[in-house]
Amino acid sequence: MNRALDRAARDHGARLRAALAARFRDLDIAEDAYAEACARAARAWVTGTPRDPAAWLFRVAERAALDMVRRRLVRSSAMLPDPEPPPDPEEELMAGNRLIPDERLRLIFVCCHPAIHPDARAALTLRLVCGLSTGEIARAFLLPEPTLAQRLVRAKNKIAGAGVPFEVPGPDAWADRLDAVLSTIEIAYARAHADGGGTGRHAGYAGEMLGITATLATLVPDEHDILALAATIRFAEARRPARVDAGGTMVPLDRQDPALWDATLIAAARPYLARALALARPGRRSLQALVHAEWCSRGSLAEPPPWRSILLLYDAMLLCRDDAITRLNRAVALAEAQGPAVALEEVDALDAPGLADFLPYHAVRADLLARLGLAEAARAAYDAALRLGPEQAERGWLEARRARLGGA
Amino acid sequence: MQYLLLIYEDESVYGDNHDSPTVAEIVRRHMAFGEEIGAARKGGAGLQPTSMATTVVTRAGAQTIHDGPFAETREQLGGFYLIDAPDLDAAIAIAKKLPLHADGSIEIRPLLEME
């Protein structure tokens, strides 16, 4: 593979696809035309790289897209417009000076439209905005590739057939629609984060979430929720090197060595959080980022873990959104601040659909039961967690904890 | 684009009496809605309750007639609008304004475009 093409695709791919999608109002054409341009570049750039690779790709993709539109018109027996003449050398030169519009924000809003099935939104965003292959996304979502491909096709058909507009929503719809975008990123990142070891499947994919939040924060600089999410993802990614020990087993947050955390990412996270807090009263996402910031302020394992402030932050979070996941996270801090019995009472009072299939629920319960000396119930809870197919690092941790209980 | 807005509500809230204040109120609100969306409205009607429905079912070439709607659901199809909107977001904005007695669902279906 051509190195210049590689770099151009990585640096400009999302922008080029977005510009094509906005111009032709068609995701398939944008994708196919961009792929066609890359294929032509792979052949043409062997002898020399153009002065402005992005402009070259855009120009060639634009022409390919026009051809596709024309072929479609022929098929639907409508009037055939005059064919465009092939580009001459002068035109190629001019193309280098044309500004490629930045339509990434539009594309993100199209991919995360509430009319698209929530499962498909993240996949579509990863495909079209981040440029991941269908195979990569299928592996990340633990789905067979044909299933994932079908889901993408269905989502793209819905966008075209139902008339989803290629527009950034107006002020009255902004809050709802932005929330759909941020939730999509949260879901996508949660999948990458759940795998502490990052054992291949999510390689690069967590990185995409760093990229897309940075892009969003650049395109919409004054939205506190975007900034808070950008901070959260950076703080969380910063801890990745400490999340798994040498034996490949998960290390819980309060036992991670802060010296191993990525100081550069933590430093990148802080200004996002500071701006989010300066712009608005902290909501759920800012509080979430504050929880991460609190952990990332720990200087060494010798310092006591900040459980009391974490508990206070979760108390505040409950006022923004009282749901089972927030309560479960709060219970972990509660156990450290006020003992496992109170925390277990909280966890056992939880009642939400899907809780039985939520691995952290069983893992937290198992830990609390074990601490209270209820070995048999703890074993059952560990088994329930293990049955839900944890990643390798998490599995190792759960199995080790279960083994410490002794018995069957 | 043209969209069909299908209105699903629990029809029992309107009762059997067509002259009830509840029915008069929803009719008044539909008139106001029609005026508000103006030229976007291409057609529409309210439907009689599902107790008036008859369904013709074809299975393996055989046709049978049934009393009642196609499916028993918690909310029933009670009326529809045909609208013209530039895109789905515009159709959603119109659907959100549709009058409902209380709870309900509006299904938005784009029409097949015939060339």
HADDOCK unambig.tbl for C-alpha pairs under 7 A between the chains (distance, minus, plus):
assign (segid A and resid 162 and name CA) (segid B and resid 88 and name CA) 6.28 0.50 0.50
assign (segid A and resid 162 and name CA) (segid B and resid 110 and name CA) 5.61 0.50 0.50
assign (segid A and resid 163 and name CA) (segid B and resid 87 and name CA) 4.93 0.50 0.50
assign (segid A and resid 163 and name CA) (segid B and resid 88 and name CA) 5.03 0.50 0.50
assign (segid A and resid 164 and name CA) (segid B and resid 87 and name CA) 6.10 0.50 0.50
assign (segid A and resid 164 and name CA) (segid B and resid 88 and name CA) 5.04 0.50 0.50
assign (segid A and resid 164 and name CA) (segid B and resid 89 and name CA) 6.75 0.50 0.50
assign (segid A and resid 165 and name CA) (segid B and resid 87 and name CA) 5.73 0.50 0.50
assign (segid A and resid 165 and name CA) (segid B and resid 88 and name CA) 6.54 0.50 0.50
assign (segid A and resid 165 and name CA) (segid B and resid 89 and name CA) 6.77 0.50 0.50
